[in-house]
Amino acid sequence: MSQPYKKRMMLVLLIMILLMCLGVWLILIMRVANSNGHIRTLRSTFQEELIKEQQFTSLENLIRNTALERESLGRVLVAKDDVASVIESVESLGNKTGLRLTVELVGVENIPDTKNDTRELLTLSLQTAGTWNGTMYFLSLIEGMPYKVSVTSMDFEKVTLPEGEATKKILKGEWKGTIRVVMVKEK
């Protein structure tokens, strides 16, 4: 074999090896591209799961941090078997303020314009007699009770009886009043 023939064969052989290397390189590039797509999908899924985990942790923290507030919500409503103790509490507040207090009416009714079958309204109609300061103090104590309390009406009148006409119930210079209080109660 001659020298130029050997050189040509060597050149053809090198070109074939180069083409084979180029083919292997292209195949590897396509595989990497395919695995990159798979990696992108896995990365996206991982990020979605990470976001869900963060939201779940945030929700757990919110539940843990609001436990006291949620517990106190149950105390806003008068318990279904607690009406007598609420009335006793109101009478006790009247005694504390120096008022003579009479519970004239206790009523329980459905909440108007709702289809709420777990709550109802507890209405108390109260008659008071005593000093103006005692009456105002009593109102502030009623509003400060640990329930959702609404004072829906109140009517006060200063007693101006002539001397000698004072009765045991109402004395001259005192204030007599009617107060209507509504609370939300569990059924």
C-alpha positions in Angstrom: 0.0 0.0 0.0 1.2 3.3 -0.9 1.6 6.2 1.4 -1.2 8.4 -0.1 -3.6 5.5 0.2 -2.7 5.0 3.8 -3.2 8.7 4.4 -6.6 8.6 2.8 -7.7 5.6 4.7 -6.5 7.2 7.9 -8.4 10.4 7.0 -11.6 8.4 6.2 -11.2 6.5 9.4 -10.7 9.7 11.4 -13.8 11.2 9.7 -15.8 8.1 10.6 -14.6 8.3 14.2 -15.4 12.0 14.3 -18.9 11.3 12.9 -19.5 8.6 15.5 -18.3 10.9 18.3 -20.6 13.6 16.9 -23.5 11.1 16.9 -22.8 10.0 20.4 -22.5 13.6 21.5 -25.9 14.5 19.9 -27.6 11.5 21.6 -26.2 12.6 24.9 -27.4 16.1 24.4 -30.9 14.9 23.6 -30.9 12.7 26.7 -29.8 15.6 28.9 -32.5 17.8 27.4 -35.1 15.1 28.1 -33.9 14.7 31.7 -33.8 18.5 32.1 -37.6 18.5 31.2 -38.1 15.8 33.8 -36.0 17.7 36.3 -38.0 20.9 35.6 -41.3 18.9 36.2 -39.9 17.5 39.4 -38.7 21.0 40.5 -42.1 22.5 39.8 -43.9 19.8 41.7 -41.4 20.2 44.6 -42.0 24.0 44.7 -45.8 23.5 44.7 -45.5 21.0 47.6 -43.3 23.4 49.4 -45.8 26.2 49.0 -48.6 23.9 50.3 -46.5 22.9 53.3 -45.8 26.6 54.1 -49.5 27.4 53.8 -50.3 24.4 56.1 -47.7 25.6 58.7 -49.1 29.1 58.5 -52.7 27.8 59.1 -51.5 25.7 62.0 -49.8 28.8 63.5 -53.0 30.8 63.0 -55.1 28.1 64.7 -52.6 27.9 67.6 -52.4 31.7 68.0 -56.1 32.3 68.0 -57.0 29.5 70.4 -57.8 32.0 73.2 -59.9 34.2 71.0 -61.9 31.2 69.7 -62.4 29.9 73.2 -63.7 33.3 74.3 -66.3 33.3 71.5 -68.1 30.5 73.2 -68.5 32.8 76.3 -70.1 35.5 74.2 -73.3 33.4 74.0 -75.5 32.6 76.9 -75.5 28.9 77.3 -78.8 27.2 76.9 -79.0 26.1 80.6 -77.5 29.3 81.9 -80.5 31.7 81.9 -81.1 31.5 85.6 -77.4 32.3 86.4 -77.5 35.3 83.9 -80.5 36.7 85.7 -78.8 36.2 89.1 -75.7 38.0 87.7 -77.8 40.9 86.6 -79.5 41.1 90.0 -76.1 40.9 91.7 -74.9 43.8 89.6 -77.9 45.8 90.7 -77.1 45.1 94.3 -73.5 46.0 93.8 -74.5 49.4 92.5 -77.0 50.1 95.2 -80.0 49.9 92.9 -83.2 48.3 93.8 -83.8 46.1 90.8 -86.8 44.0 89.7 -86.7 41.7 86.7 -90.1 42.4 85.2 -89.9 40.1 82.1 -87.7 37.3 80.8 -88.4 36.3 77.2 -86.8 34.0 74.7 -87.5 34.3 71.0 -86.1 33.4 67.7 -83.7 35.8 66.0 -85.8 37.7 63.4 -85.0 37.5 59.7 -82.7 34.5 60.1 -83.0 30.7 59.8 -80.6 30.2 62.7 -81.6 27.1 64.5 -78.8 27.2 67.1 -79.3 30.7 68.6 -82.1 32.8 69.9 -82.6 36.1 71.8 -82.9 36.3 75.6 -84.7 39.5 76.5 -84.7 41.0 80.0 -87.0 43.9 81.0 -85.6 45.5 84.2 -87.1 48.1 86.6 -84.6 50.1 88.6 -84.7 52.6 91.4 -81.7 54.4 92.9 -79.2 57.2 92.4 -78.2 58.5 89.0 -74.6 57.4 89.5 -75.7 54.0 90.6 -77.9 53.7 87.5 -75.1 54.7 85.1 -72.7 52.4 86.9 -75.2 49.5 86.6 -75.5 50.2 82.8 -71.8 50.1 82.4 -71.6 46.8 84.3 -74.4 45.3 82.2 -72.5 46.3 79.0 -69.3 44.8 80.4 -70.9 41.4 81.0 -69.0 38.5 79.2 -71.9 38.1 76.7 -73.0 39.9 73.6 -75.3 42.4 75.3 -77.5 45.0 73.6 -79.4 47.6 75.6 -82.3 48.1 73.3 -84.2 50.7 75.3 -84.0 52.6 78.5 -86.3 55.2 80.1 -85.3 57.1 83.2 -87.3 59.5 85.3 -86.3 61.5 88.4 -88.8 61.1 91.1 -90.3 64.3 92.3 -92.8 63.3 94.9 -94.1 65.9 97.4 -92.6 65.6 100.9 -94.2 62.8 102.8 -95.5 60.9 99.8 -92.3 58.8 99.3 -93.0 55.1 99.3 -90.8 52.2 100.3 -90.1 51.4 96.7 -89.1 54.9 95.4 -87.7 57.8 97.4 -87.8 61.5 96.6 -84.8 62.5 94.4 -84.2 59.0 93.2 -84.2 57.9 89.6 -86.6 55.2 88.5 -86.0 53.5 85.2 -86.9 50.7 82.8 -84.1 49.0 80.9 -84.6 46.4 78.2 -81.5 44.2 77.6 -81.1 41.6 74.8 -78.5 38.8 74.7 -77.8 36.1 72.2 -78.5 32.6 73.7 -77.8 29.1 72.5 -80.9 27.0 71.8 
